[in-house]
Amino acid sequence: MEIQWRKSSKSADADGDNCLELADHNGEILMRESDDPDVVIRTTRAKLRAFLGGVKEGEFDDLA
């Protein structure tokens, strides 16, 4: 099964290489940078959900 990568419309620059891409594949969540697609981070839905909750609550605002 081919991996179907998804990215936010807010993350693309003019060249389309300034973004993070996510995929749901074989029960895992995969993440990669579009300009370095060979490096893939694997995680679970629960861990991604916890991370996104922290983002929504502003826990990482000092990094942006």
PDBQT receptor file of N, H, CA, C and O in Angstrom, charges set to zero:
ATOM      1  N   MET A   1       0.830  -1.176   0.000  1.00  0.00    +0.000 N 
ATOM      2  CA  MET A   1       0.000   0.000   0.000  1.00  0.00    +0.000 C 
ATOM      3  C   MET A   1       0.883   1.251   0.000  1.00  0.00    +0.000 C 
ATOM      4  O   MET A   1       1.786   1.381   0.826  1.00  0.00    +0.000 OA
ATOM      5  N   GLU A   2       0.622   2.138  -0.903  1.00  0.00    +0.000 N 
ATOM      6  H   GLU A   2      -0.112   2.032  -1.575  1.00  0.00    +0.000 HD
ATOM      7  CA  GLU A   2       1.392   3.374  -1.023  1.00  0.00    +0.000 C 
ATOM      8  C   GLU A   2       1.020   4.332   0.109  1.00  0.00    +0.000 C 
ATOM      9  O   GLU A   2      -0.150   4.436   0.478  1.00  0.00    +0.000 OA
ATOM     10  N   ILE A   3       2.002   5.022   0.650  1.00  0.00    +0.000 N 
ATOM     11  H   ILE A   3       2.952   4.937   0.349  1.00  0.00    +0.000 HD
ATOM     12  CA  ILE A   3       1.754   5.998   1.718  1.00  0.00    +0.000 C 
ATOM     13  C   ILE A   3       1.157   7.262   1.104  1.00  0.00    +0.000 C 
ATOM     14  O   ILE A   3       1.688   7.806   0.136  1.00  0.00    +0.000 OA
ATOM     15  N   GLN A   4       0.057   7.715   1.674  1.00  0.00    +0.000 N 
ATOM     16  H   GLN A   4      -0.374   7.273   2.460  1.00  0.00    +0.000 HD
ATOM     17  CA  GLN A   4      -0.621   8.926   1.216  1.00  0.00    +0.000 C 
ATOM     18  C   GLN A   4      -0.268  10.081   2.148  1.00  0.00    +0.000 C 
ATOM     19  O   GLN A   4      -0.898  10.255   3.192  1.00  0.00    +0.000 OA
ATOM     20  N   TRP A   5       0.726  10.860   1.776  1.00  0.00    +0.000 N 
ATOM     21  H   TRP A   5       1.237  10.718   0.928  1.00  0.00    +0.000 HD
ATOM     22  CA  TRP A   5       1.181  11.977   2.593  1.00  0.00    +0.000 C 
ATOM     23  C   TRP A   5       0.212  13.141   2.472  1.00  0.00    +0.000 C 
ATOM     24  O   TRP A   5      -0.334  13.394   1.398  1.00  0.00    +0.000 OA
ATOM     25  N   ARG A   6      -0.003  13.856   3.588  1.00  0.00    +0.000 N 
ATOM     26  H   ARG A   6       0.440  13.650   4.461  1.00  0.00    +0.000 HD
ATOM     27  CA  ARG A   6      -0.882  15.022   3.624  1.00  0.00    +0.000 C 
ATOM     28  C   ARG A   6      -0.130  16.190   4.249  1.00  0.00    +0.000 C 
ATOM     29  O   ARG A   6       0.699  16.004   5.140  1.00  0.00    +0.000 OA
ATOM     30  N   LYS A   7      -0.426  17.386   3.774  1.00  0.00    +0.000 N 
ATOM     31  H   LYS A   7      -1.099  17.536   3.050  1.00  0.00    +0.000 HD
ATOM     32  CA  LYS A   7       0.187  18.573   4.366  1.00  0.00    +0.000 C 
ATOM     33  C   LYS A   7      -0.845  19.683   4.455  1.00  0.00    +0.000 C 
ATOM     34  O   LYS A   7      -1.826  19.706   3.712  1.00  0.00    +0.000 OA
ATOM     35  N   SER A   8      -0.608  20.586   5.363  1.00  0.00    +0.000 N 
ATOM     36  H   SER A   8       0.188  20.568   5.967  1.00  0.00    +0.000 HD
ATOM     37  CA  SER A   8      -1.495  21.723   5.542  1.00  0.00    +0.000 C 
ATOM     38  C   SER A   8      -1.312  22.726   4.414  1.00  0.00    +0.000 C 
ATOM     39  O   SER A   8      -0.195  22.954   3.949  1.00  0.00    +0.000 OA
ATOM     40  N   SER A   9      -2.399  23.314   3.985  1.00  0.00    +0.000 N 
ATOM     41  H   SER A   9      -3.306  23.129   4.363  1.00  0.00    +0.000 HD
ATOM     42  CA  SER A   9      -2.302  24.366   2.965  1.00  0.00    +0.000 C 
ATOM     43  C   SER A   9      -1.585  25.587   3.519  1.00  0.00    +0.000 C 
ATOM     44  O   SER A   9      -1.099  26.411   2.744  1.00  0.00    +0.000 OA
ATOM     45  N   LYS A  10      -1.506  25.726   4.837  1.00  0.00    +0.000 N 
ATOM     46  H   LYS A  10      -1.900  25.057   5.466  1.00  0.00    +0.000 HD
ATOM     47  CA  LYS A  10      -0.829  26.856   5.472  1.00  0.00    +0.000 C 
ATOM     48  C   LYS A  10       0.688  26.687   5.522  1.00  0.00    +0.000 C 
ATOM     49  O   LYS A  10       1.402  27.650   5.802  1.00  0.00    +0.000 OA
ATOM     50  N   SER A  11       1.189  25.493   5.260  1.00  0.00    +0.000 N 
ATOM     51  H   SER A  11       0.609  24.710   5.032  1.00  0.00    +0.000 HD
ATOM     52  CA  SER A  11       2.622  25.255   5.432  1.00  0.00    +0.000 C 
ATOM     53  C   SER A  11       3.425  25.330   4.136  1.00  0.00    +0.000 C 
ATOM     54  O   SER A  11       4.653  25.272   4.183  1.00  0.00    +0.000 OA
ATOM     55  N   ALA A  12       2.787  25.453   3.013  1.00  0.00    +0.000 N 
ATOM     56  H   ALA A  12       1.788  25.500   2.976  1.00  0.00    +0.000 HD
ATOM     57  CA  ALA A  12       3.512  25.453   1.733  1.00  0.00    +0.000 C 
ATOM     58  C   ALA A  12       4.004  26.859   1.386  1.00  0.00    +0.000 C 
ATOM     59  O   ALA A  12       3.280  27.842   1.546  1.00  0.00    +0.000 OA
ATOM     60  N   ASP A  13       5.241  26.935   0.913  1.00  0.00    +0.000 N 
ATOM     61  H   ASP A  13       5.830  26.137   0.783  1.00  0.00    +0.000 HD
ATOM     62  CA  ASP A  13       5.743  28.210   0.400  1.00  0.00    +0.000 C 
ATOM     63  C   ASP A  13       5.618  28.192  -1.117  1.00  0.00    +0.000 C 
ATOM     64  O   ASP A  13       4.989  27.294  -1.676  1.00  0.00    +0.000 OA
ATOM     65  N   ALA A  14       6.197  29.154  -1.775  1.00  0.00    +0.000 N 
ATOM     66  H   ALA A  14       6.708  29.884  -1.321  1.00  0.00    +0.000 HD
ATOM     67  CA  ALA A  14       6.073  29.258  -3.229  1.00  0.00    +0.000 C 
ATOM     68  C   ALA A  14       6.616  28.020  -3.941  1.00  0.00    +0.000 C 
ATOM     69  O   ALA A  14       6.099  27.624  -4.985  1.00  0.00    +0.000 OA
ATOM     70  N   ASP A  15       7.664  27.409  -3.373  1.00  0.00    +0.000 N 
ATOM     71  H   ASP A  15       8.084  27.731  -2.525  1.00  0.00    +0.000 HD
ATOM     72  CA  ASP A  15       8.257  26.229  -3.993  1.00  0.00    +0.000 C 
ATOM     73  C   ASP A  15       7.600  24.939  -3.510  1.00  0.00    +0.000 C 
ATOM     74  O   ASP A  15       7.859  23.867  -4.057  1.00  0.00    +0.000 OA
ATOM     75  N   GLY A  16       6.753  25.040  -2.488  1.00  0.00    +0.000 N 
ATOM     76  H   GLY A  16       6.543  25.911  -2.044  1.00  0.00    +0.000 HD
ATOM     77  CA  GLY A  16       6.072  23.859  -1.967  1.00  0.00    +0.000 C 
ATOM     78  C   GLY A  16       6.962  22.955  -1.141  1.00  0.00    +0.000 C 
ATOM     79  O   GLY A  16       6.620  21.793  -0.920  1.00  0.00    +0.000 OA
ATOM     80  N   ASP A  17       8.113  23.466  -0.673  1.00  0.00    +0.000 N 
ATOM     81  H   ASP A  17       8.390  24.410  -0.852  1.00  0.00    +0.000 HD
ATOM     82  CA  ASP A  17       9.021  22.597   0.084  1.00  0.00    +0.000 C 
ATOM     83  C   ASP A  17       9.258  23.079   1.510  1.00  0.00    +0.000 C 
ATOM     84  O   ASP A  17      10.281  22.763   2.118  1.00  0.00    +0.000 OA
ATOM     85  N   ASN A  18       8.324  23.833   2.032  1.00  0.00    +0.000 N 
ATOM     86  H   ASN A  18       7.493  24.090   1.539  1.00  0.00    +0.000 HD
ATOM     87  CA  ASN A  18       8.453  24.350   3.392  1.00  0.00    +0.000 C 
ATOM     88  C   ASN A  18       7.307  23.825   4.235  1.00  0.00    +0.000 C 
ATOM     89  O   ASN A  18       6.474  24.594   4.716  1.00  0.00    +0.000 OA
ATOM     90  N   CYS A  19       7.267  22.500   4.414  1.00  0.00    +0.000 N 
ATOM     91  H   CYS A  19       7.943  21.876   4.023  1.00  0.00    +0.000 HD
ATOM     92  CA  CYS A  19       6.129  21.955   5.139  1.00  0.00    +0.000 C 
ATOM     93  C   CYS A  19       6.454  20.617   5.796  1.00  0.00    +0.000 C 
ATOM     94  O   CYS A  19       7.403  19.923   5.432  1.00  0.00    +0.000 OA
ATOM     95  N   LEU A  20       5.626  20.294   6.773  1.00  0.00    +0.000 N 
ATOM     96  H   LEU A  20       4.855  20.858   7.068  1.00  0.00    +0.000 HD
ATOM     97  CA  LEU A  20       5.630  18.972   7.371  1.00  0.00    +0.000 C 
ATOM     98  C   LEU A  20       4.497  18.191   6.725  1.00  0.00    +0.000 C 
ATOM     99  O   LEU A  20       3.441  18.742   6.415  1.00  0.00    +0.000 OA
ATOM    100  N   GLU A  21       4.728  16.914   6.530  1.00  0.00    +0.000 N 
ATOM    101  H   GLU A  21       5.586  16.466   6.781  1.00  0.00    +0.000 HD
ATOM    102  CA  GLU A  21       3.707  16.052   5.946  1.00  0.00    +0.000 C 
ATOM    103  C   GLU A  21       3.401  14.929   6.929  1.00  0.00    +0.000 C 
ATOM    104  O   GLU A  21       4.298  14.418   7.599  1.00  0.00    +0.000 OA
ATOM    105  N   LEU A  22       2.134  14.550   7.010  1.00  0.00    +0.000 N 
ATOM    106  H   LEU A  22       1.405  14.965   6.466  1.00  0.00    +0.000 HD
ATOM    107  CA  LEU A  22       1.686  13.473   7.883  1.00  0.00    +0.000 C 
ATOM    108  C   LEU A  22       1.013  12.395   7.061  1.00  0.00    +0.000 C 
ATOM    109  O   LEU A  22       0.449  12.659   5.999  1.00  0.00    +0.000 OA
ATOM    110  N   ALA A  23       1.081  11.175   7.568  1.00  0.00    +0.000 N 
ATOM    111  H   ALA A  23       1.540  10.960   8.431  1.00  0.00    +0.000 HD
ATOM    112  CA  ALA A  23       0.390  10.058   6.927  1.00  0.00    +0.000 C 
ATOM    113  C   ALA A  23      -0.041   9.063   7.992  1.00  0.00    +0.000 C 
ATOM    114  O   ALA A  23       0.629   8.895   9.011  1.00  0.00    +0.000 OA
ATOM    115  N   ASP A  24      -1.162   8.408   7.744  1.00  0.00    +0.000 N 
ATOM    116  H   ASP A  24      -1.706   8.544   6.916  1.00  0.00    +0.000 HD
ATOM    117  CA  ASP A  24      -1.632   7.303   8.575  1.00  0.00    +0.000 C 
ATOM    118  C   ASP A  24      -1.331   6.048   7.781  1.00  0.00    +0.000 C 
ATOM    119  O   ASP A  24      -1.907   5.831   6.715  1.00  0.00    +0.000 OA
ATOM    120  N   HIS A  25      -0.418   5.206   8.301  1.00  0.00    +0.000 N 
ATOM    121  H   HIS A  25       0.050   5.383   9.168  1.00  0.00    +0.000 HD
ATOM    122  CA  HIS A  25       0.026   4.042   7.530  1.00  0.00    +0.000 C 
ATOM    123  C   HIS A  25       0.216   2.840   8.448  1.00  0.00    +0.000 C 
ATOM    124  O   HIS A  25       1.016   2.883   9.383  1.00  0.00    +0.000 OA
ATOM    125  N   ASN A  26      -0.514   1.783   8.177  1.00  0.00    +0.000 N 
ATOM    126  H   ASN A  26      -1.164   1.748   7.418  1.00  0.00    +0.000 HD
ATOM    127  CA  ASN A  26      -0.414   0.541   8.959  1.00  0.00    +0.000 C 
ATOM    128  C   ASN A  26      -0.554   0.765  10.461  1.00  0.00    +0.000 C 
ATOM    129  O   ASN A  26       0.163   0.153  11.253  1.00  0.00    +0.000 OA
ATOM    130  N   GLY A  27      -1.476   1.639  10.852  1.00  0.00    +0.000 N 
ATOM    131  H   GLY A  27      -2.058   2.136  10.209  1.00  0.00    +0.000 HD
ATOM    132  CA  GLY A  27      -1.730   1.878  12.267  1.00  0.00    +0.000 C 
ATOM    133  C   GLY A  27      -0.773   2.834  12.937  1.00  0.00    +0.000 C 
ATOM    134  O   GLY A  27      -0.886   3.072  14.140  1.00  0.00    +0.000 OA
ATOM    135  N   GLU A  28       0.159   3.383  12.200  1.00  0.00    +0.000 N 
ATOM    136  H   GLU A  28       0.251   3.189  11.224  1.00  0.00    +0.000 HD
ATOM    137  CA  GLU A  28       1.111   4.360  12.749  1.00  0.00    +0.000 C 
ATOM    138  C   GLU A  28       0.872   5.711  12.098  1.00  0.00    +0.000 C 
ATOM    139  O   GLU A  28       0.351   5.796  10.985  1.00  0.00    +0.000 OA
ATOM    140  N   ILE A  29       1.257   6.765  12.804  1.00  0.00    +0.000 N 
ATOM    141  H   ILE A  29       1.680   6.696  13.708  1.00  0.00    +0.000 HD
ATOM    142  CA  ILE A  29       1.266   8.098  12.235  1.00  0.00    +0.000 C 
ATOM    143  C   ILE A  29       2.708   8.389  11.829  1.00  0.00    +0.000 C 
ATOM    144  O   ILE A  29       3.625   8.256  12.639  1.00  0.00    +0.000 OA
ATOM    145  N   LEU A  30       2.901   8.780  10.593  1.00  0.00    +0.000 N 
ATOM    146  H   LEU A  30       2.156   8.888   9.935  1.00  0.00    +0.000 HD
ATOM    147  CA  LEU A  30       4.230   9.098  10.068  1.00  0.00    +0.000 C 
ATOM    148  C   LEU A  30       4.315  10.595   9.828  1.00  0.00    +0.000 C 
ATOM    149  O   LEU A  30       3.331  11.227   9.442  1.00  0.00    +0.000 OA
ATOM    150  N   MET A  31       5.499  11.163  10.057  1.00  0.00    +0.000 N 
ATOM    151  H   MET A  31       6.299  10.649  10.370  1.00  0.00    +0.000 HD
ATOM    152  CA  MET A  31       5.723  12.574   9.824  1.00  0.00    +0.000 C 
ATOM    153  C   MET A  31       7.084  12.749   9.159  1.00  0.00    +0.000 C 
ATOM    154  O   MET A  31       8.047  12.060   9.495  1.00  0.00    +0.000 OA
ATOM    155  N   ARG A  32       7.150  13.673   8.218  1.00  0.00    +0.000 N 
ATOM    156  H   ARG A  32       6.368  14.233   7.944  1.00  0.00    +0.000 HD
ATOM    157  CA  ARG A  32       8.413  13.976   7.542  1.00  0.00    +0.000 C 
ATOM    158  C   ARG A  32       8.413  15.431   7.090  1.00  0.00    +0.000 C 
ATOM    159  O   ARG A  32       7.367  16.076   7.023  1.00  0.00    +0.000 OA
ATOM    160  N   GLU A  33       9.600  15.931   6.784  1.00  0.00    +0.000 N 
ATOM    161  H   GLU A  33      10.450  15.407   6.839  1.00  0.00    +0.000 HD
ATOM    162  CA  GLU A  33       9.734  17.260   6.179  1.00  0.00    +0.000 C 
ATOM    163  C   GLU A  33       9.785  17.063   4.670  1.00  0.00    +0.000 C 
ATOM    164  O   GLU A  33      10.456  16.157   4.177  1.00  0.00    +0.000 OA
ATOM    165  N   SER A  34       9.083  17.903   3.949  1.00  0.00    +0.000 N 
ATOM    166  H   SER A  34       8.537  18.640   4.349  1.00  0.00    +0.000 HD
ATOM    167  CA  SER A  34       9.015  17.724   2.501  1.00  0.00    +0.000 C 
ATOM    168  C   SER A  34      10.370  17.892   1.821  1.00  0.00    +0.000 C 
ATOM    169  O   SER A  34      10.599  17.314   0.759  1.00  0.00    +0.000 OA
ATOM    170  N   ASP A  35      11.273  18.677   2.417  1.00  0.00    +0.000 N 
ATOM    171  H   ASP A  35      11.086  19.147   3.280  1.00  0.00    +0.000 HD
ATOM    172  CA  ASP A  35      12.579  18.864   1.785  1.00  0.00    +0.000 C 
ATOM    173  C   ASP A  35      13.593  17.794   2.207  1.00  0.00    +0.000 C 
ATOM    174  O   ASP A  35      14.735  17.818   1.748  1.00  0.00    +0.000 OA
ATOM    175  N   ASP A  36      13.193  16.859   3.075  1.00  0.00    +0.000 N 
ATOM    176  H   ASP A  36      12.266  16.840   3.448  1.00  0.00    +0.000 HD
ATOM    177  CA  ASP A  36      14.051  15.741   3.487  1.00  0.00    +0.000 C 
ATOM    178  C   ASP A  36      13.166  14.496   3.675  1.00  0.00    +0.000 C 
ATOM    179  O   ASP A  36      13.064  13.968   4.782  1.00  0.00    +0.000 OA
ATOM    180  N   PRO A  37      12.533  14.035   2.593  1.00  0.00    +0.000 N 
ATOM    181  CA  PRO A  37      11.501  12.997   2.701  1.00  0.00    +0.000 C 
ATOM    182  C   PRO A  37      11.991  11.617   3.127  1.00  0.00    +0.000 C 
ATOM    183  O   PRO A  37      11.168  10.754   3.435  1.00  0.00    +0.000 OA
ATOM    184  N   ASP A  38      13.284  11.380   3.154  1.00  0.00    +0.000 N 
ATOM    185  H   ASP A  38      13.952  12.081   2.903  1.00  0.00    +0.000 HD
ATOM    186  CA  ASP A  38      13.792  10.068   3.560  1.00  0.00    +0.000 C 
ATOM    187  C   ASP A  38      13.847   9.897   5.070  1.00  0.00    +0.000 C 
ATOM    188  O   ASP A  38      14.003   8.779   5.561  1.00  0.00    +0.000 OA
ATOM    189  N   VAL A  39      13.721  10.998   5.815  1.00  0.00    +0.000 N 
ATOM    190  H   VAL A  39      13.595  11.906   5.417  1.00  0.00    +0.000 HD
ATOM    191  CA  VAL A  39      13.731  10.934   7.273  1.00  0.00    +0.000 C 
ATOM    192  C   VAL A  39      12.276  10.948   7.747  1.00  0.00    +0.000 C 
ATOM    193  O   VAL A  39      11.569  11.942   7.575  1.00  0.00    +0.000 OA
ATOM    194  N   VAL A  40      11.839   9.840   8.342  1.00  0.00    +0.000 N 
ATOM    195  H   VAL A  40      12.413   9.034   8.481  1.00  0.00    +0.000 HD
ATOM    196  CA  VAL A  40      10.445   9.691   8.755  1.00  0.00    +0.000 C 
ATOM    197  C   VAL A  40      10.385   9.415  10.257  1.00  0.00    +0.000 C 
ATOM    198  O   VAL A  40      11.086   8.544  10.770  1.00  0.00    +0.000 OA
ATOM    199  N   ILE A  41       9.545  10.164  10.941  1.00  0.00    +0.000 N 
ATOM    200  H   ILE A  41       8.976  10.872  10.525  1.00  0.00    +0.000 HD
ATOM    201  CA  ILE A  41       9.283   9.944  12.362  1.00  0.00    +0.000 C 
ATOM    202  C   ILE A  41       7.994   9.143  12.461  1.00  0.00    +0.000 C 
ATOM    203  O   ILE A  41       7.003   9.455  11.802  1.00  0.00    +0.000 OA
ATOM    204  N   ARG A  42       8.018   8.106  13.293  1.00  0.00    +0.000 N 
ATOM    205  H   ARG A  42       8.823   7.852  13.829  1.00  0.00    +0.000 HD
ATOM    206  CA  ARG A  42       6.833   7.267  13.507  1.00  0.00    +0.000 C 
ATOM    207  C   ARG A  42       6.329   7.476  14.920  1.00  0.00    +0.000 C 
ATOM    208  O   ARG A  42       7.111   7.548  15.867  1.00  0.00    +0.000 OA
ATOM    209  N   THR A  43       5.000   7.576  15.055  1.00  0.00    +0.000 N 
ATOM    210  H   THR A  43       4.365   7.518  14.285  1.00  0.00    +0.000 HD
ATOM    211  CA  THR A  43       4.402   7.721  16.374  1.00  0.00    +0.000 C 
ATOM    212  C   THR A  43       3.021   7.078  16.371  1.00  0.00    +0.000 C 
ATOM    213  O   THR A  43       2.604   6.472  15.384  1.00  0.00    +0.000 OA
ATOM    214  N   THR A  44       2.325   7.219  17.484  1.00  0.00    +0.000 N 
ATOM    215  H   THR A  44       2.664   7.712  18.286  1.00  0.00    +0.000 HD
ATOM    216  CA  THR A  44       0.979   6.671  17.602  1.00  0.00    +0.000 C 
ATOM    217  C   THR A  44      -0.038   7.805  17.567  1.00  0.00    +0.000 C 
ATOM    218  O   THR A  44       0.310   8.973  17.744  1.00  0.00    +0.000 OA
ATOM    219  N   ARG A  45      -1.289   7.449  17.339  1.00  0.00    +0.000 N 
ATOM    220  H   ARG A  45      -1.571   6.501  17.195  1.00  0.00    +0.000 HD
ATOM    221  CA  ARG A  45      -2.356   8.458  17.367  1.00  0.00    +0.000 C 
ATOM    222  C   ARG A  45      -2.431   9.117  18.740  1.00  0.00    +0.000 C 
ATOM    223  O   ARG A  45      -2.610  10.331  18.829  1.00  0.00    +0.000 OA
ATOM    224  N   ALA A  46      -2.297   8.340  19.807  1.00  0.00    +0.000 N 
ATOM    225  H   ALA A  46      -2.151   7.353  19.735  1.00  0.00    +0.000 HD
ATOM    226  CA  ALA A  46      -2.390   8.885  21.162  1.00  0.00    +0.000 C 
ATOM    227  C   ALA A  46      -1.288   9.907  21.431  1.00  0.00    +0.000 C 
ATOM    228  O   ALA A  46      -1.552  10.962  22.007  1.00  0.00    +0.000 OA
ATOM    229  N   LYS A  47      -0.072   9.609  21.026  1.00  0.00    +0.000 N 
ATOM    230  H   LYS A  47       0.143   8.752  20.559  1.00  0.00    +0.000 HD
ATOM    231  CA  LYS A  47       1.044  10.544  21.246  1.00  0.00    +0.000 C 
ATOM    232  C   LYS A  47       0.873  11.803  20.405  1.00  0.00    +0.000 C 
ATOM    233  O   LYS A  47       1.151  12.906  20.876  1.00  0.00    +0.000 OA
ATOM    234  N   LEU A  48       0.418  11.647  19.168  1.00  0.00    +0.000 N 
ATOM    235  H   LEU A  48       0.192  10.751  18.785  1.00  0.00    +0.000 HD
ATOM    236  CA  LEU A  48       0.186  12.819  18.318  1.00  0.00    +0.000 C 
ATOM    237  C   LEU A  48      -0.938  13.667  18.900  1.00  0.00    +0.000 C 
ATOM    238  O   LEU A  48      -0.841  14.894  18.909  1.00  0.00    +0.000 OA
ATOM    239  N   ARG A  49      -1.993  13.040  19.382  1.00  0.00    +0.000 N 
ATOM    240  H   ARG A  49      -2.072  12.043  19.376  1.00  0.00    +0.000 HD
ATOM    241  CA  ARG A  49      -3.119  13.754  19.990  1.00  0.00    +0.000 C 
ATOM    242  C   ARG A  49      -2.638  14.564  21.203  1.00  0.00    +0.000 C 
ATOM    243  O   ARG A  49      -3.035  15.718  21.367  1.00  0.00    +0.000 OA
ATOM    244  N   ALA A  50      -1.791  13.974  22.048  1.00  0.00    +0.000 N 
ATOM    245  H   ALA A  50      -1.469  13.037  21.914  1.00  0.00    +0.000 HD
ATOM    246  CA  ALA A  50      -1.261  14.679  23.219  1.00  0.00    +0.000 C 
ATOM    247  C   ALA A  50      -0.401  15.869  22.792  1.00  0.00    +0.000 C 
ATOM    248  O   ALA A  50      -0.497  16.948  23.377  1.00  0.00    +0.000 OA
ATOM    249  N   PHE A  51       0.427  15.675  21.785  1.00  0.00    +0.000 N 
ATOM    250  H   PHE A  51       0.505  14.799  21.309  1.00  0.00    +0.000 HD
ATOM    251  CA  PHE A  51       1.280  16.761  21.291  1.00  0.00    +0.000 C 
ATOM    252  C   PHE A  51       0.428  17.895  20.725  1.00  0.00    +0.000 C 
ATOM    253  O   PHE A  51       0.665  19.060  21.043  1.00  0.00    +0.000 OA
ATOM    254  N   LEU A  52      -0.555  17.572  19.895  1.00  0.00    +0.000 N 
ATOM    255  H   LEU A  52      -0.747  16.625  19.636  1.00  0.00    +0.000 HD
ATOM    256  CA  LEU A  52      -1.401  18.602  19.301  1.00  0.00    +0.000 C 
ATOM    257  C   LEU A  52      -2.200  19.345  20.364  1.00  0.00    +0.000 C 
ATOM    258  O   LEU A  52      -2.457  20.541  20.225  1.00  0.00    +0.000 OA
ATOM    259  N   GLY A  53      -2.592  18.645  21.426  1.00  0.00    +0.000 N 
ATOM    260  H   GLY A  53      -2.383  17.674  21.539  1.00  0.00    +0.000 HD
ATOM    261  CA  GLY A  53      -3.265  19.316  22.529  1.00  0.00    +0.000 C 
ATOM    262  C   GLY A  53      -2.370  20.361  23.162  1.00  0.00    +0.000 C 
ATOM    263  O   GLY A  53      -2.827  21.455  23.492  1.00  0.00    +0.000 OA
ATOM    264  N   GLY A  54      -1.095  20.034  23.334  1.00  0.00    +0.000 N 
ATOM    265  H   GLY A  54      -0.723  19.146  23.066  1.00  0.00    +0.000 HD
ATOM    266  CA  GLY A  54      -0.137  20.994  23.870  1.00  0.00    +0.000 C 
ATOM    267  C   GLY A  54       0.054  22.178  22.944  1.00  0.00    +0.000 C 
ATOM    268  O   GLY A  54       0.170  23.315  23.401  1.00  0.00    +0.000 OA
ATOM    269  N   VAL A  55       0.089  21.922  21.652  1.00  0.00    +0.000 N 
ATOM    270  H   VAL A  55      -0.005  20.998  21.281  1.00  0.00    +0.000 HD
ATOM    271  CA  VAL A  55       0.214  23.012  20.674  1.00  0.00    +0.000 C 
ATOM    272  C   VAL A  55      -0.992  23.939  20.773  1.00  0.00    +0.000 C 
ATOM    273  O   VAL A  55      -0.838  25.159  20.816  1.00  0.00    +0.000 OA
ATOM    274  N   LYS A  56      -2.184  23.366  20.809  1.00  0.00    +0.000 N 
ATOM    275  H   LYS A  56      -2.309  22.374  20.775  1.00  0.00    +0.000 HD
ATOM    276  CA  LYS A  56      -3.406  24.171  20.880  1.00  0.00    +0.000 C 
ATOM    277  C   LYS A  56      -3.473  24.987  22.161  1.00  0.00    +0.000 C 
ATOM    278  O   LYS A  56      -4.053  26.073  22.167  1.00  0.00    +0.000 OA
ATOM    279  N   GLU A  57      -2.894  24.489  23.245  1.00  0.00    +0.000 N 
ATOM    280  H   GLU A  57      -2.423  23.606  23.241  1.00  0.00    +0.000 HD
ATOM    281  CA  GLU A  57      -2.905  25.199  24.524  1.00  0.00    +0.000 C 
ATOM    282  C   GLU A  57      -1.759  26.198  24.653  1.00  0.00    +0.000 C 
ATOM    283  O   GLU A  57      -1.643  26.872  25.676  1.00  0.00    +0.000 OA
ATOM    284  N   GLY A  58      -0.912  26.301  23.630  1.00  0.00    +0.000 N 
ATOM    285  H   GLY A  58      -1.006  25.753  22.799  1.00  0.00    +0.000 HD
ATOM    286  CA  GLY A  58       0.148  27.307  23.628  1.00  0.00    +0.000 C 
ATOM    287  C   GLY A  58       1.443  26.891  24.298  1.00  0.00    +0.000 C 
ATOM    288  O   GLY A  58       2.310  27.734  24.528  1.00  0.00    +0.000 OA
ATOM    289  N   GLU A  59       1.600  25.612  24.619  1.00  0.00    +0.000 N 
ATOM    290  H   GLU A  59       0.895  24.927  24.433  1.00  0.00    +0.000 HD
ATOM    291  CA  GLU A  59       2.801  25.154  25.320  1.00  0.00    +0.000 C 
ATOM    292  C   GLU A  59       4.088  25.346  24.529  1.00  0.00    +0.000 C 
ATOM    293  O   GLU A  59       5.175  25.346  25.108  1.00  0.00    +0.000 OA
ATOM    294  N   PHE A  60       3.980  25.508  23.218  1.00  0.00    +0.000 N 
ATOM    295  H   PHE A  60       3.097  25.507  22.748  1.00  0.00    +0.000 HD
ATOM    296  CA  PHE A  60       5.172  25.614  22.375  1.00  0.00    +0.000 C 
ATOM    297  C   PHE A  60       5.268  26.957  21.672  1.00  0.00    +0.000 C 
ATOM    298  O   PHE A  60       6.062  27.123  20.745  1.00  0.00    +0.000 OA
ATOM    299  N   ASP A  61       4.461  27.914  22.109  1.00  0.00    +0.000 N 
ATOM    300  H   ASP A  61       3.816  27.779  22.861  1.00  0.00    +0.000 HD
ATOM    301  CA  ASP A  61       4.453  29.220  21.441  1.00  0.00    +0.000 C 
ATOM    302  C   ASP A  61       5.803  29.909  21.449  1.00  0.00    +0.000 C 
ATOM    303  O   ASP A  61       6.090  30.699  20.549  1.00  0.00    +0.000 OA
ATOM    304  N   ASP A  62       6.634  29.637  22.429  1.00  0.00    +0.000 N 
ATOM    305  H   ASP A  62       6.402  28.995  23.160  1.00  0.00    +0.000 HD
ATOM    306  CA  ASP A  62       7.948  30.279  22.488  1.00  0.00    +0.000 C 
ATOM    307  C   ASP A  62       8.894  29.750  21.412  1.00  0.00    +0.000 C 
ATOM    308  O   ASP A  62       9.958  30.330  21.193  1.00  0.00    +0.000 OA
ATOM    309  N   LEU A  63       8.525  28.663  20.740  1.00  0.00    +0.000 N 
ATOM    310  H   LEU A  63       7.661  28.192  20.918  1.00  0.00    +0.000 HD
ATOM    311  CA  LEU A  63       9.370  28.092  19.679  1.00  0.00    +0.000 C 
ATOM    312  C   LEU A  63       9.025  28.646  18.305  1.00  0.00    +0.000 C 
ATOM    313  O   LEU A  63       9.789  28.455  17.360  1.00  0.00    +0.000 OA
ATOM    314  N   ALA A  64       7.912  29.316  18.174  1.00  0.00    +0.000 N 
ATOM    315  H   ALA A  64       7.291  29.471  18.942  1.00  0.00    +0.000 HD
ATOM    316  CA  ALA A  64       7.481  29.811  16.859  1.00  0.00    +0.000 C 
ATOM    317  C   ALA A  64       8.010  31.190  16.588  1.00  0.00    +0.000 C 
ATOM    318  O   ALA A  64       7.743  31.757  15.528  1.00  0.00    +0.000 OA
TER     319      ALA A  64
